[in-house]
Amino acid sequence: MSQRRPDLAIGLLKFSSQQDVLKYLRELSDFYTKEAEKFGDKLGSMLRTGPGESAPQKDEKQDKKDKDKKSDQKAKVGAGGWVKIGSLMLNTSNPGTATTEVMYQVHEELKAKLARTNEAIKSFEQNASTLIPQNATFQLYMRNGVPERMIVEAVEQKKALFNFDGKFRVV
């Protein structure tokens, strides 16, 4: 198995055999498994130690003054200290909690991608022998890092480039 990161972009990937498709899908599944475990371990350690333990504590008077100043300067702060700036969400008030929240979202997305990739592997393995011709090329449509559609192009038998059929008559 290769150690490279699978292509996660949106697009078409071309393969020349069923084995190549299965190899790619299994590598993708292994990648998502490892990444989900890695983020799960990080998230678990963050939750055990507490997300905001290293942040210095302010007294209530200073905190109230800071909030009054910030409310005049910025838009309303949403739940968890998130502020919407254009299409981007920004958190400056509690980075520990924000990091934990984002890590949880990444972990959940990886688990969903892993489940959908494993479904694709299972479906392809079950139906490969019945619906797919043996000598074909495959185009796999990836969307957000998940296999979504497959185009099978049956390789036609090559016709002879030149065919001469002549009839002769001896006189």
C-alpha positions, 0 to 999 in steps of 0.5 A: 500500500502506498503512503501517499495521500489519496486525491481528494479533489472533485473530479474524474479519476481514470482506471484501467481495471477493476483491481485498480479501482478497488485498490484506490478505494481501499487506500482511500478507506485506509486513509480515512480510517487513519485520519479519523483515528488521529483526530479522535485521539487528539479530540479525546486528549483535548477533552480529558485535559479540558479545552481552556485550562491554559487560558489565563483567567481575568477578573469579572470587572475587566471582562465586563469592560472588554465586552462593552468595548468589543460590542461597540466595535464588532458585530454580535458574537454568536454562541461559543464566541464565533463571529461571522466575517463575510463567509468566514467564521472567526473566534478570538474569545476562546481558542481552546473551545473553538479548537475542540469544536472544529476538531469534533466537526472534522472527526465527524466528517471523516467518519461520514466519508469513511462510511460512504467509501466503505459502502462504495467498496461493498457495492462495487465488489458485490456487483462487479462480476454481474454488471461490469465487463471484464475488459473495460476502463473506469472513470470514478467521479469523486465529490468532496473526497467521496466516490459518487459515480462510476462510468464504465467504458467497454473496450471494443474489439479493434477492427482491422485497419484494412480489409480487402475482399476481392473476387476474381474470375478467370476467363 
